[in-house]
Amino acid sequence: MNQQYAIKVLEGMQEMDKAFAKKMFEANGAATFCADCHKNTATGLRPFWHRFARVLCPACGEEYEGLLKNMKTVDI
């Protein structure tokens, strides 16, 4: 995959995540919501070391890490 295109896609995902997190915080206070499945559940920064890490539940985190590997963006 073209690296510039991959960066645009991942930046877009992070922007959507920020908007979702702001909406959920305003509506629910300090609750934790997965940025992908939108469930109020245990979340964490996945992968925590990556430039394009996202706040995801364990299941969505595994899928996202697989996506990053498939996009060959592990070194971004």
Backbone as numpy.savetxt, mean C-alpha at the origin, in Angstrom:
# Nx Ny Nz CAx CAy CAz Cx Cy Cz
8.73 -4.66 -17.10 7.88 -3.49 -17.10 8.78 -2.25 -17.10
8.35 -1.24 -17.82 9.06 0.03 -17.86 9.11 0.61 -16.45
10.30 0.96 -16.00 10.48 1.43 -14.62 9.72 2.74 -14.36
9.72 3.65 -15.32 9.00 4.91 -15.14 7.50 4.67 -15.00
6.96 3.76 -15.79 5.54 3.43 -15.70 5.23 2.79 -14.34
6.10 1.88 -13.91 5.90 1.22 -12.61 5.89 2.25 -11.49
6.79 3.23 -11.55 6.84 4.28 -10.53 5.55 5.07 -10.51
5.03 5.42 -11.68 3.76 6.18 -11.75 2.61 5.37 -11.15
2.56 4.08 -11.44 1.50 3.22 -10.90 1.60 3.18 -9.37
2.81 2.95 -8.86 2.99 2.84 -7.41 2.74 4.18 -6.71
3.14 5.27 -7.32 2.84 6.59 -6.74 1.34 6.84 -6.70
0.64 6.41 -7.76 -0.82 6.54 -7.78 -1.48 5.74 -6.68
-0.96 4.54 -6.43 -1.50 3.71 -5.36 -1.30 4.39 -4.01
-0.12 4.98 -3.80 0.14 5.65 -2.53 -0.75 6.88 -2.36
-1.03 7.60 -3.42 -1.93 8.75 -3.33 -3.34 8.31 -2.95
-3.81 7.23 -3.56 -5.13 6.69 -3.20 -5.14 6.23 -1.75
-4.04 5.61 -1.30 -3.94 5.17 0.09 -4.03 6.36 1.05
-3.35 7.46 0.73 -3.38 8.65 1.59 -4.80 9.20 1.70
-5.50 9.28 0.57 -6.87 9.80 0.58 -7.78 8.88 1.40
-7.63 7.57 1.23 -8.43 6.61 1.99 -8.14 6.71 3.48
-6.86 6.79 3.85 -6.49 6.88 5.27 -7.05 8.15 5.89
-7.00 9.25 5.18 -7.54 10.52 5.69 -9.05 10.40 5.90
-9.74 9.81 4.94 -11.19 9.63 5.04 -11.55 8.75 6.23
-10.84 7.64 6.40 -11.12 6.73 7.50 -10.78 7.35 8.85
-9.70 8.12 8.91 -9.33 8.76 10.17 -10.38 9.80 10.56
-10.85 10.57 9.60 -11.88 11.58 9.88 -13.19 10.92 10.33
-13.52 9.79 9.74 -14.78 9.12 10.06 -14.70 8.26 11.32
-13.52 7.69 11.60 -13.43 6.69 12.66 -12.39 6.97 13.73
-11.66 8.02 13.61 -10.62 8.30 14.60 -9.35 7.53 14.31
-8.83 6.85 15.29 -7.53 6.21 15.16 -7.60 4.75 14.74
-8.67 4.32 14.10 -8.81 2.93 13.69 -7.79 2.59 12.60
-7.45 1.32 12.51 -6.51 0.87 11.48 -7.27 0.16 10.38
-7.05 0.61 9.17 -7.72 0.04 8.01 -6.68 -0.35 6.97
-6.87 -1.51 6.34 -6.01 -1.94 5.26 -6.28 -1.06 4.05
-5.23 -0.55 3.43 -5.38 0.33 2.28 -5.87 -0.41 1.04
-5.82 -1.73 1.04 -6.23 -2.48 -0.13 -7.63 -3.06 0.03
-7.84 -3.88 1.06 -9.16 -4.52 1.24 -10.11 -3.64 2.05
-9.61 -2.58 2.65 -10.39 -1.59 3.41 -11.03 -2.15 4.67
-10.54 -3.28 5.17 -11.07 -3.84 6.41 -10.39 -3.19 7.60
-11.15 -3.03 8.68 -10.61 -2.51 9.94 -9.98 -3.70 10.66
-8.67 -3.84 10.51 -7.97 -5.03 11.00 -6.53 -4.67 11.33
-5.79 -5.63 11.81 -4.37 -5.41 12.09 -3.65 -5.10 10.79
-2.86 -4.04 10.79 -2.14 -3.62 9.60 -0.68 -3.32 9.93
0.10 -3.22 8.92 1.50 -2.86 9.07 2.03 -2.32 7.76
3.18 -1.71 7.80 3.83 -1.17 6.61 4.47 -2.33 5.85
4.00 -2.58 4.62 4.49 -3.73 3.84 4.97 -3.29 2.48
6.13 -3.71 2.01 7.25 -4.10 2.84 7.83 -2.87 3.51
8.17 -2.98 4.77 8.54 -1.82 5.58 9.76 -1.09 5.04
10.62 -1.75 4.30 11.86 -1.16 3.82 11.73 -0.52 2.45
10.61 -0.68 1.77 10.46 -0.28 0.38 10.00 1.16 0.25
10.48 1.84 -0.77 10.09 3.22 -1.05 8.57 3.36 -1.22
7.95 2.34 -1.76 6.51 2.37 -2.01 5.75 1.46 -1.05
6.18 1.42 0.20 5.50 0.63 1.22 4.08 1.16 1.42
3.17 0.26 1.78 1.77 0.62 2.02 1.32 0.02 3.34
0.28 0.60 3.93 -0.30 0.08 5.17 -1.33 -0.98 4.79
-0.96 -2.24 5.03 -1.77 -3.36 4.57 -1.90 -4.43 5.64
-2.97 -5.22 5.54 -3.13 -6.39 6.40 -2.17 -7.46 5.89
-1.94 -8.52 6.67 -0.98 -9.55 6.23 -1.30 -10.17 4.87
-2.55 -10.48 4.60 -2.91 -11.11 3.32 -2.65 -10.17 2.15
-3.10 -8.93 2.26 -2.89 -7.96 1.19 -1.41 -7.61 1.06
-0.70 -7.62 2.18 0.73 -7.34 2.16 1.50 -8.37 1.36
1.14 -9.63 1.52 1.80 -10.68 0.74 1.53 -10.51 -0.75
0.29 -10.20 -1.10 -0.06 -9.99 -2.50 0.69 -8.79 -3.08
0.79 -7.71 -2.29 1.48 -6.51 -2.76 2.96 -6.78 -2.96
3.58 -7.51 -2.05 4.99 -7.84 -2.20 5.21 -8.69 -3.45
4.27 -9.58 -3.75 4.34 -10.35 -4.99 4.22 -9.46 -6.21
3.34 -8.47 -6.13 3.18 -7.51 -7.23 4.49 -6.76 -7.46
5.11 -6.31 -6.38 6.38 -5.59 -6.51 7.44 -6.46 -7.18
7.48 -7.74 -6.82 8.44 -8.65 -7.44 8.13 -8.85 -8.91
6.84 -9.01 -9.24 6.44 -9.19 -10.65 6.73 -7.96 -11.48
6.60 -6.79 -10.87 6.87 -5.53 -11.58 8.37 -5.25 -11.64
9.16 -6.09 -10.97 10.61 -5.93 -10.89 10.98 -4.55 -10.33
10.26 -4.17 -9.25 10.49 -2.87 -8.63 11.12 -2.99 -7.26
11.67 -4.14 -6.96 12.26 -4.35 -5.63 13.44 -3.38 -5.41
14.11 -2.98 -6.48 15.26 -2.10 -6.35 14.93 -0.62 -6.50
13.67 -0.25 -6.61 13.29 1.17 -6.75 13.48 1.85 -5.43
